[in-house]
């Protein structure tokens, strides 16, 4: 049984990217029983993947695969001990991800991935590339991930992508897998390059049907470029798309966000910030001369900041992608007013003299007075 380091760890090291590297391993001439006897734990039902009990890293048995039907799950796998390292590498997506390293540090590179690394080319390993529509998203993600190196996509690989797009198989992508690739993009800088690449490959509209009217110029807007350059959270980067939509004239993005969540099944944490923006941006963009105590409290209430003060911080980081000094002044005003409003609690009232629906009204009156008194 031989174990080889494969994929991204080698690619990133050869490119000179900083550690740590995400390590994946392939096991040749091994069996599930051999790995289990060493304490490895199998994960998943389909793939022969095991977790090393000491390092927590994934070890996959070398395998070959055969396309049996459409979609991401339309494959049969053979993970027998007779499968060679070269066979396993042949099923990988790109040559730069099909380099292995043995225990002595020797590189095994049957598909000339090192040449493509030097020449900055994203190239498919084999014709099997077109059998998995998810690889269209992956090649766009790698184009974004490696954007600092100015990789290009090989013409023959573009031709294969066009065949995938033309086949209609992108519509068979599993929503969870699509979002998993998308979330990885938002966790990295230059995420805009991912969307621009998909647009240039004529694949964007098939994958992101709730964003079909956007083009590469949109993803080059100053707001998105700023979110792509800085160390923002994935949630803020995701929300920057909807912020750009609103800044370009779209008044209500609620339906887009909710439809996209239904179609892609992403976590509520990604939905919260765009919806807060939808509730508050028009109020925030009013002239600062209109920032009365009532107007400020309406903004604070629109993002539920009294119960969740961090909401103001989040919406502030998002709108400050615009680097407007006017926004800076408004945020400072709102933060002070929020601090004043938070100090008003229900125990400031004599509840015995108020009906239930009057309590909320009275608390709001006290909050307004607190804000006004400190203007």
MOJOVEN-V853748 format. One record per helix or strand of 3 or more residues. SS is the DSSP state (h for helix, s for strand). FROM is the first residue (numbers start at 1). LEN is the number of residues. Records with the same first field share a line. If there is no record, write none. Layout:
BEGIN
SS = FROM-LEN / FROM-LEN
END
This chain:
BEGIN
s = 2-5 / 24-5 / 41-3 / 49-3 / 58-4 / 64-4 / 75-4
h = 8-7 / 32-6 / 85-6 / 95-3 / 113-7 / 127-5 / 134-12 / 147-3 / 155-13 / 169-4 / 175-12 / 191-10 / 204-4 / 209-3 / 218-3 / 222-8 / 234-14 / 254-11 / 268-17 / 288-3 / 293-10 / 310-13 / 325-18 / 346-3 / 351-3 / 356-18
END
